[in-house]
Amino acid sequence: MTKRKRCSAEFKAKVALEAIREELTSAELAKKYGVHPTMISGWKRTAIENMASTFGGGASAEPAISEKDVEKLHAKIGQLVVERDFLSEASSLILGTGGRKR
């Protein structure tokens, strides 16, 4: 049984770019790089589909966070601070050492 060959993103991009240029056929590229022609076709298709996102600008790089989500996160932080303070006080009462074990 043969193991699957893992190809790096750089390798896939290089092969896909050559496939897009169409200087060699998929079969010739497959022989040159030692991969199946179907894989090359898939890499080529993926490269073409994702090419537009390269020129999309910085807007897609950082997800937008709504004001509602920010408020939820602030509320959660407040809740966690209250819980931490409560547990710290409770542990100091139980252990009698300010929260530290002897």
KAHU-V35815 format. One record per backbone hydrogen bond with DSSP energy under -0.5 kcal/mol. CO is the residue of the C=O (numbers start at 1). NH is the residue of the N-H. E is the energy in kcal/mol with one decimal. If there is no record, write none. Layout:
BEGIN
co | nh | e
CO | NH | E
CO | NH | E
END
This chain:
BEGIN
co | nh | e
4 | 6 | -0.5
5 | 7 | -0.5
8 | 12 | -2.3
9 | 13 | -2.5
10 | 14 | -2.3
11 | 15 | -2.5
12 | 16 | -2.8
13 | 17 | -2.5
14 | 18 | -1.9
15 | 19 | -2.2
16 | 20 | -2.4
17 | 21 | -2.0
18 | 22 | -1.0
18 | 23 | -0.8
25 | 29 | -2.5
26 | 30 | -2.6
27 | 31 | -2.1
28 | 32 | -2.4
29 | 33 | -2.6
30 | 34 | -1.7
30 | 35 | -1.2
36 | 39 | -0.6
36 | 40 | -1.6
37 | 41 | -2.3
38 | 42 | -2.2
39 | 43 | -2.6
40 | 44 | -2.5
41 | 45 | -2.4
42 | 46 | -2.5
43 | 47 | -2.4
44 | 48 | -2.3
45 | 49 | -2.4
46 | 50 | -2.2
47 | 51 | -0.6
48 | 51 | -0.7
50 | 54 | -0.7
51 | 54 | -0.9
51 | 55 | -0.7
52 | 55 | -0.8
53 | 56 | -0.9
57 | 60 | -0.5
58 | 61 | -0.5
58 | 62 | -0.9
61 | 63 | -0.6
64 | 66 | -0.5
66 | 70 | -1.8
67 | 71 | -2.1
68 | 72 | -2.1
69 | 73 | -2.3
70 | 74 | -2.4
71 | 75 | -2.2
72 | 76 | -2.2
73 | 77 | -2.3
74 | 78 | -2.3
75 | 79 | -2.3
76 | 80 | -2.4
77 | 81 | -2.3
78 | 82 | -2.1
79 | 83 | -2.4
80 | 84 | -2.5
81 | 85 | -2.5
82 | 86 | -2.4
83 | 87 | -2.7
84 | 88 | -2.4
85 | 89 | -2.3
86 | 90 | -2.7
87 | 91 | -2.4
88 | 92 | -1.7
89 | 93 | -1.8
90 | 94 | -2.3
91 | 95 | -3.0
92 | 96 | -1.8
97 | 100 | -0.7
END
